[in-house]
Amino acid sequence: MYVVDSQDANRMGIAKDELAAMLEEEELKNTSLLVIANKQDMEGALTVTQVSDILGLSLLKNRQWTIFKCSALTGEGLTDAMDWLVDIISPGKK
């Protein structure tokens, strides 16, 4: 699970670099990825599509991934994100 601040466009490049470095770690090479685009309730937040594009998620060909728009403040989107995560890590799925 990787959480990004959708309202902080200036640091999205850093988030992209950090994510890329993490996904290169041997322990994470075969894992699925859940990205949570937080602060979607705030004015000026990047859209989920913009966050996905900046992070280069479409380039991830050898792993299952998804992105959810969320608000930690209101809880919107968190249940759906956690449901996806539970489903993906359940035995027999990947």
N, C-alpha and C positions, 0 to 999 in steps of 0.2 A: 504494500500500500504506500502510495506517495501522495502527499498533500501539498498543494500549491496555493498561494495567495493570488487569486484571480484579479485582485485590485492592484497588485504591485507589478505593473508591466516592466518597470525598470530592472527588476531582479529576475525576470523570467529567463533570461539568458543564463544566469547562474544556476537556476533551477534545472534548466536543460542539461547543463554540463554535469551537475551533480547526479542527475538521474542516469545519464549515459555512463558515468563512472561506476555507479552502483550496479547497473545491469551488466557490466563487464566482470564483476566479481564472480569467481568460480562458483561460490555457493548459491548464486542467484541466476546462473546461466539458463536453467531450465524452469524457471518459475513464471507464473502468470503475474500480470501487473494490473493493479487497480489504481487509477489516478483520481484523486478527489480535487476538483476545482472549487475551492472554498471561497467564501464571501460573494457568492452569486447574488445575494440580496442587497449588495451595496452598489450605489450609483458609480458608473465608470468602470465596473469590473469587465475584464475580458470575457468574451463568450467561451463556451466549452470548445467550440470549433477553433477559435483563436488560440486557446491554450494548447489544444491538441496539435495544431499546426506548428506553434512555436517550439513545443517539446519534441516535435518530429515523431509522434506516435505512429503515424502511418508507415514509417520506415521500419518498424519492428515486425519483421516477417516471421521470425522463428519463436514467437511466444504469443500466448493469448493475452489480450489486454482490453481494457475498457476505461472510459472516463465518465464520471458523474458530476453534474453540477450540484453543489451543496451549500448549505449555510450552517455553520456550527452554532450560530446564534439562535436560529429558529429550529434547527434539526432537519430542515427540508433536504431531501435527497439522501440522507445518511442511512435510513433503513433500506432503501433500494440498493445502495452501494454495499452495505454489509450482507444483504441477501445474495448479491452476485458473488461476493467473496466466499461466503459459506458454501454456495453451490459449486464454485470452481475448485475448492479444496476438499470437497467431499470425496471419499474413496471411489475410485473408478472413473473420475472425471479429471480433465485437464485441458 
